[in-house]
Amino acid sequence: MDWRHCGVKKNWTFTYQPEGENAVEIIIPKGFRFDGASIPRPFWNLLSPIGLLLIPGLVHDYGYRHDQLWIINADGKVEAWKKEIIL
């Protein structure tokens, strides 16, 4: 197995709160597989694809692959959340 293939063993959540907006709890479902951040190999000594950038890579890969992210709404239900984020 390639060392860069990672998987989510249980539902993974985190809270995202853009400045001046309400927080949302994003969920990545168990079973999702990804390969970390896309960093060219010559730069791996500076930025490891499975180091500091692992979590951003997880969220990016899931959102890109499914064209959406899932959130837990105020009622505790999971629903699709589409939001254009410009960094």
CNS distance restraints for C-alpha pairs under 8 A (distance, minus, plus):
assign (resid   1 and name CA) (resid   5 and name CA) 7.56 0.50 0.50
assign (resid   4 and name CA) (resid  35 and name CA) 5.01 0.50 0.50
assign (resid   4 and name CA) (resid  36 and name CA) 6.48 0.50 0.50
assign (resid   4 and name CA) (resid  49 and name CA) 7.94 0.50 0.50
assign (resid   4 and name CA) (resid  50 and name CA) 7.21 0.50 0.50
assign (resid   5 and name CA) (resid  33 and name CA) 6.78 0.50 0.50
assign (resid   5 and name CA) (resid  34 and name CA) 5.77 0.50 0.50
assign (resid   5 and name CA) (resid  35 and name CA) 4.57 0.50 0.50
assign (resid   5 and name CA) (resid  36 and name CA) 7.40 0.50 0.50
assign (resid   6 and name CA) (resid  33 and name CA) 5.61 0.50 0.50
assign (resid   6 and name CA) (resid  34 and name CA) 5.38 0.50 0.50
assign (resid   6 and name CA) (resid  35 and name CA) 5.79 0.50 0.50
assign (resid   6 and name CA) (resid  36 and name CA) 7.21 0.50 0.50
assign (resid   7 and name CA) (resid  30 and name CA) 7.85 0.50 0.50
assign (resid   7 and name CA) (resid  31 and name CA) 6.21 0.50 0.50
assign (resid   7 and name CA) (resid  32 and name CA) 5.61 0.50 0.50
assign (resid   7 and name CA) (resid  33 and name CA) 4.26 0.50 0.50
assign (resid   7 and name CA) (resid  34 and name CA) 6.27 0.50 0.50
assign (resid   8 and name CA) (resid  12 and name CA) 7.16 0.50 0.50
assign (resid   8 and name CA) (resid  28 and name CA) 7.82 0.50 0.50
assign (resid   8 and name CA) (resid  29 and name CA) 7.24 0.50 0.50
assign (resid   8 and name CA) (resid  30 and name CA) 4.98 0.50 0.50
assign (resid   8 and name CA) (resid  31 and name CA) 5.33 0.50 0.50
assign (resid   8 and name CA) (resid  32 and name CA) 5.46 0.50 0.50
assign (resid   8 and name CA) (resid  33 and name CA) 6.54 0.50 0.50
assign (resid   9 and name CA) (resid  30 and name CA) 5.18 0.50 0.50
assign (resid   9 and name CA) (resid  31 and name CA) 5.93 0.50 0.50
assign (resid  10 and name CA) (resid  29 and name CA) 6.88 0.50 0.50
assign (resid  10 and name CA) (resid  30 and name CA) 4.32 0.50 0.50
assign (resid  10 and name CA) (resid  31 and name CA) 7.22 0.50 0.50
assign (resid  11 and name CA) (resid  27 and name CA) 6.68 0.50 0.50
assign (resid  11 and name CA) (resid  28 and name CA) 5.84 0.50 0.50
assign (resid  11 and name CA) (resid  29 and name CA) 4.50 0.50 0.50
assign (resid  11 and name CA) (resid  30 and name CA) 4.49 0.50 0.50
assign (resid  12 and name CA) (resid  27 and name CA) 5.54 0.50 0.50
assign (resid  12 and name CA) (resid  28 and name CA) 5.15 0.50 0.50
assign (resid  12 and name CA) (resid  29 and name CA) 6.38 0.50 0.50
assign (resid  12 and name CA) (resid  30 and name CA) 7.07 0.50 0.50
assign (resid  13 and name CA) (resid  25 and name CA) 6.44 0.50 0.50
assign (resid  13 and name CA) (resid  26 and name CA) 5.46 0.50 0.50
assign (resid  13 and name CA) (resid  27 and name CA) 4.33 0.50 0.50
assign (resid  13 and name CA) (resid  28 and name CA) 6.34 0.50 0.50
assign (resid  14 and name CA) (resid  25 and name CA) 5.54 0.50 0.50
assign (resid  14 and name CA) (resid  26 and name CA) 5.54 0.50 0.50
assign (resid  14 and name CA) (resid  27 and name CA) 6.78 0.50 0.50
assign (resid  15 and name CA) (resid  23 and name CA) 6.45 0.50 0.50
assign (resid  15 and name CA) (resid  24 and name CA) 5.66 0.50 0.50
assign (resid  15 and name CA) (resid  25 and name CA) 4.35 0.50 0.50
assign (resid  15 and name CA) (resid  26 and name CA) 6.18 0.50 0.50
assign (resid  16 and name CA) (resid  23 and name CA) 5.52 0.50 0.50
assign (resid  16 and name CA) (resid  24 and name CA) 5.39 0.50 0.50
assign (resid  16 and name CA) (resid  25 and name CA) 6.22 0.50 0.50
assign (resid  16 and name CA) (resid  26 and name CA) 7.02 0.50 0.50
assign (resid  17 and name CA) (resid  21 and name CA) 6.42 0.50 0.50
assign (resid  17 and name CA) (resid  22 and name CA) 6.09 0.50 0.50
assign (resid  17 and name CA) (resid  23 and name CA) 4.09 0.50 0.50
assign (resid  17 and name CA) (resid  24 and name CA) 6.34 0.50 0.50
assign (resid  18 and name CA) (resid  22 and name CA) 7.29 0.50 0.50
assign (resid  18 and name CA) (resid  23 and name CA) 7.04 0.50 0.50
assign (resid  24 and name CA) (resid  71 and name CA) 6.59 0.50 0.50
assign (resid  24 and name CA) (resid  72 and name CA) 7.32 0.50 0.50
assign (resid  24 and name CA) (resid  73 and name CA) 7.52 0.50 0.50
assign (resid  25 and name CA) (resid  71 and name CA) 5.35 0.50 0.50
assign (resid  25 and name CA) (resid  72 and name CA) 5.56 0.50 0.50
assign (resid  25 and name CA) (resid  73 and name CA) 7.55 0.50 0.50
assign (resid  26 and name CA) (resid  69 and name CA) 6.92 0.50 0.50
assign (resid  26 and name CA) (resid  70 and name CA) 5.72 0.50 0.50
assign (resid  26 and name CA) (resid  71 and name CA) 4.32 0.50 0.50
assign (resid  26 and name CA) (resid  72 and name CA) 6.53 0.50 0.50
assign (resid  27 and name CA) (resid  69 and name CA) 7.42 0.50 0.50
assign (resid  27 and name CA) (resid  70 and name CA) 5.47 0.50 0.50
assign (resid  27 and name CA) (resid  71 and name CA) 5.56 0.50 0.50
assign (resid  27 and name CA) (resid  72 and name CA) 7.03 0.50 0.50
assign (resid  28 and name CA) (resid  32 and name CA) 7.39 0.50 0.50
assign (resid  28 and name CA) (resid  59 and name CA) 7.55 0.50 0.50
assign (resid  28 and name CA) (resid  62 and name CA) 7.37 0.50 0.50
assign (resid  28 and name CA) (resid  69 and name CA) 7.66 0.50 0.50
assign (resid  28 and name CA) (resid  70 and name CA) 6.96 0.50 0.50
assign (resid  32 and name CA) (resid  62 and name CA) 7.66 0.50 0.50
assign (resid  34 and name CA) (resid  58 and name CA) 6.51 0.50 0.50
assign (resid  34 and name CA) (resid  61 and name CA) 6.57 0.50 0.50
assign (resid  34 and name CA) (resid  62 and name CA) 7.82 0.50 0.50
assign (resid  35 and name CA) (resid  57 and name CA) 7.88 0.50 0.50
assign (resid  36 and name CA) (resid  49 and name CA) 5.17 0.50 0.50
assign (resid  36 and name CA) (resid  50 and name CA) 5.31 0.50 0.50
assign (resid  36 and name CA) (resid  53 and name CA) 7.27 0.50 0.50
assign (resid  36 and name CA) (resid  54 and name CA) 5.21 0.50 0.50
assign (resid  36 and name CA) (resid  55 and name CA) 7.90 0.50 0.50
assign (resid  36 and name CA) (resid  57 and name CA) 5.10 0.50 0.50
assign (resid  36 and name CA) (resid  58 and name CA) 6.41 0.50 0.50
assign (resid  37 and name CA) (resid  48 and name CA) 7.97 0.50 0.50
assign (resid  37 and name CA) (resid  49 and name CA) 4.49 0.50 0.50
assign (resid  37 and name CA) (resid  50 and name CA) 6.75 0.50 0.50
assign (resid  37 and name CA) (resid  53 and name CA) 5.93 0.50 0.50
assign (resid  37 and name CA) (resid  54 and name CA) 6.11 0.50 0.50
assign (resid  37 and name CA) (resid  56 and name CA) 7.49 0.50 0.50
assign (resid  37 and name CA) (resid  57 and name CA) 4.59 0.50 0.50
assign (resid  37 and name CA) (resid  58 and name CA) 7.79 0.50 0.50
assign (resid  38 and name CA) (resid  49 and name CA) 6.36 0.50 0.50
assign (resid  38 and name CA) (resid  57 and name CA) 7.78 0.50 0.50
assign (resid  39 and name CA) (resid  43 and name CA) 6.67 0.50 0.50
assign (resid  39 and name CA) (resid  44 and name CA) 6.75 0.50 0.50
assign (resid  39 and name CA) (resid  47 and name CA) 7.24 0.50 0.50
assign (resid  39 and name CA) (resid  48 and name CA) 7.33 0.50 0.50
assign (resid  39 and name CA) (resid  49 and name CA) 5.89 0.50 0.50
assign (resid  40 and name CA) (resid  44 and name CA) 6.92 0.50 0.50
assign (resid  43 and name CA) (resid  47 and name CA) 6.12 0.50 0.50
assign (resid  43 and name CA) (resid  48 and name CA) 7.70 0.50 0.50
assign (resid  44 and name CA) (resid  48 and name CA) 4.66 0.50 0.50
assign (resid  44 and name CA) (resid  49 and name CA) 6.91 0.50 0.50
assign (resid  47 and name CA) (resid  51 and name CA) 7.14 0.50 0.50
assign (resid  47 and name CA) (resid  52 and name CA) 7.30 0.50 0.50
assign (resid  47 and name CA) (resid  53 and name CA) 7.58 0.50 0.50
assign (resid  48 and name CA) (resid  52 and name CA) 6.98 0.50 0.50
assign (resid  48 and name CA) (resid  53 and name CA) 7.17 0.50 0.50
assign (resid  49 and name CA) (resid  53 and name CA) 6.00 0.50 0.50
assign (resid  49 and name CA) (resid  54 and name CA) 6.24 0.50 0.50
assign (resid  50 and name CA) (resid  54 and name CA) 4.68 0.50 0.50
assign (resid  53 and name CA) (resid  57 and name CA) 5.95 0.50 0.50
assign (resid  54 and name CA) (resid  58 and name CA) 6.19 0.50 0.50
assign (resid  55 and name CA) (resid  59 and name CA) 6.38 0.50 0.50
assign (resid  56 and name CA) (resid  60 and name CA) 6.01 0.50 0.50
assign (resid  57 and name CA) (resid  61 and name CA) 5.86 0.50 0.50
assign (resid  58 and name CA) (resid  62 and name CA) 6.19 0.50 0.50
assign (resid  59 and name CA) (resid  63 and name CA) 6.07 0.50 0.50
assign (resid  60 and name CA) (resid  64 and name CA) 5.87 0.50 0.50
assign (resid  61 and name CA) (resid  65 and name CA) 5.90 0.50 0.50
assign (resid  62 and name CA) (resid  66 and name CA) 6.07 0.50 0.50
assign (resid  62 and name CA) (resid  67 and name CA) 7.91 0.50 0.50
assign (resid  62 and name CA) (resid  68 and name CA) 7.76 0.50 0.50
assign (resid  62 and name CA) (resid  69 and name CA) 7.19 0.50 0.50
assign (resid  63 and name CA) (resid  67 and name CA) 5.19 0.50 0.50
assign (resid  63 and name CA) (resid  68 and name CA) 4.90 0.50 0.50
assign (resid  63 and name CA) (resid  69 and name CA) 5.29 0.50 0.50
assign (resid  64 and name CA) (resid  68 and name CA) 7.19 0.50 0.50
assign (resid  67 and name CA) (resid  82 and name CA) 7.86 0.50 0.50
assign (resid  68 and name CA) (resid  80 and name CA) 6.53 0.50 0.50
assign (resid  68 and name CA) (resid  81 and name CA) 6.12 0.50 0.50
assign (resid  68 and name CA) (resid  82 and name CA) 5.28 0.50 0.50
assign (resid  69 and name CA) (resid  80 and name CA) 5.97 0.50 0.50
assign (resid  69 and name CA) (resid  81 and name CA) 5.29 0.50 0.50
assign (resid  69 and name CA) (resid  82 and name CA) 6.36 0.50 0.50
assign (resid  70 and name CA) (resid  78 and name CA) 6.44 0.50 0.50
assign (resid  70 and name CA) (resid  79 and name CA) 5.58 0.50 0.50
assign (resid  70 and name CA) (resid  80 and name CA) 4.55 0.50 0.50
assign (resid  70 and name CA) (resid  81 and name CA) 5.41 0.50 0.50
assign (resid  71 and name CA) (resid  78 and name CA) 5.55 0.50 0.50
assign (resid  71 and name CA) (resid  79 and name CA) 5.58 0.50 0.50
assign (resid  71 and name CA) (resid  80 and name CA) 6.29 0.50 0.50
assign (resid  71 and name CA) (resid  81 and name CA) 6.08 0.50 0.50
assign (resid  72 and name CA) (resid  76 and name CA) 5.51 0.50 0.50
assign (resid  72 and name CA) (resid  77 and name CA) 5.37 0.50 0.50
assign (resid  72 and name CA) (resid  78 and name CA) 4.51 0.50 0.50
assign (resid  72 and name CA) (resid  79 and name CA) 6.42 0.50 0.50
assign (resid  73 and name CA) (resid  77 and name CA) 5.49 0.50 0.50
assign (resid  73 and name CA) (resid  78 and name CA) 6.27 0.50 0.50
assign (resid  73 and name CA) (resid  79 and name CA) 6.89 0.50 0.50
